[in-house]
Amino acid sequence: HCPTASECPMGEICYFGTRCDVRTHAPTPPPTRRPTDSPTPFPTASPTASDAPSWSPTASSEPSVAPTKQGPTRSPTKSPTKRPTWSPLTDVQTEMFCGLSWQDVTSKCRERCPSGEDTECPEGFFCFAYTGCQEEKGYPEDEYQHL
């Protein structure tokens, strides 16, 4: 118990504000080098003895004779897309679209170009930011044949 720092013995650390007082509690006896033969009245954290492993197999259910049948899945697996998927877009990236001109891109909203690079657009198209476009409308078949 150290009420002040000056009362702390040299080489020791005093913990202030604790309710512990060494003077009121008996010290814990030091551990022995040999384990006790009889069980202790309280549980311990040390492991208990167990049986040695055996080479004989453990009992389990017999395998079935017929193979397991796999039923159809509830929905078919989606085929891979030709375009890569993107991480969630920022507000600016959601309005970046490909177009031939400002008027073209804001009226047709064909395809996003989230990197802001013209290389994400078909040849001859440019990437524009802040278009106001919210969703990709794609390229009509007749328009895309001319690209």
N, C-alpha and C positions, 0 to 999 in steps of 0.2 A: 504494500500500500504506500503510495507516494503522494502526499497532498500537494507538494510543490516540486519543481524540477531540482531544486537544490538538495532535496532529501533523497534523490535517486542515487543508489550506490554506483560507484564507478564501474563502467563496463556493462551496466544493465540498462534496460529500457523501461520507463514507467509509462503506463497507459492511464491517462487521466480520464475521469468521468465514468469509470467502470465500477460496478458494484462488488467486484471481487476484492477480497481482502485476505491475503495469505495468512494473516494472523488468526483468522476465524475458521480456516479449513485445514484439515490434516493433509499432508502431502501424499501423493499417489506413490505406492511402493514401486521400486524399480522392477523391470521385467526380469524373469528368471531365464537362465540359459536352457533349461530343460522343460519340455511340455509336461503338463500334468497327466497322470494316468486316468484319473476319473473325470467324468464330464463336469463342466463348470455349471453353476446354477444360472448363468446368464449366457445368451447367444454371443458368438464371436464372429468376426468378419473373415476368419481364416477358413480355407476350404476343408471339407470333410472327406474322409476316406470313402472310396467307391470301389466297386468290383473292377477287376482288370478286364480289358476288352477281350472278347472271344472271337475265334475264327469261324464259328458256326453262324449261319444266317439267322436273322430274326424272323419271327412268324409274320406273314403278310397274306393278303388274299391271292388266290390263284389268278393267273391271267386268263382273259376270255379267249375262246377258240376263234370266234368270228372277228374280222377286223372292224374297227370303228368306222362308221359311215359318216362322212361329212356332208351335211345338208347345204342347200344353197344359202348364200348370204342374203340379207334383207335388201341391200341395194348394191348395184355393181360398183366396182372400184372406178373412180374417175381416171380418165386417161391423162397423161401428162400434157401440160400446156406448152405451146411453142415459145411463149414469152416467160421470162423469169418472174418470180413473185418478188414483191418489194416489202420492205419493212413499213410500218405506219408512216404516212407522209406528214410533213409539216403543213401548216396552213398555206404557206407560199407555194410549196410543191404541188398541192392539190389543184392549184389554178394554172399550172404550167402545161400548155397544150401545143401541139404541132399545127401549123397552118402555112398557107402561102403568103398571107399578109395579115395585118391586124384585123381588118374587117372580116377576112375569111375565117381566122381562128375564133373570133368572138361570136360569129354566127353559126359555125358548124361544130365546134368542140369535138373534133375527131378522136384524138389520142393524147394521153398525157405524156410528158417528157420530164419526169421528176428531177433528173439531174440538171436540167437547164441547158443541156447540150443538144445542138442540132443533129448530132449523130444518132440520137434516139428516134428521130423522125425519118420517114421515108425520104428518098432522094428528092431534092427540090423543095422540101418543106423545111421550115425553121421553127425553133422552139421559142414560144412567147410566154412571159410571166404576167401575173395579175389579169388574166383573161376574163374572170368572172364565170368561167365554165365550172360546172359541178360534177358532171359525169361524162364519160366517154361515149360518144354516139357512133364511133367507128367510121369506116370509109365505105360509101355505097359502092356496090360492085361495078357499076358503069364508070364511076369516077376513078376507081382503083386500077382499072385496066389501062388507063392512060399514063400511069406512073412508070 
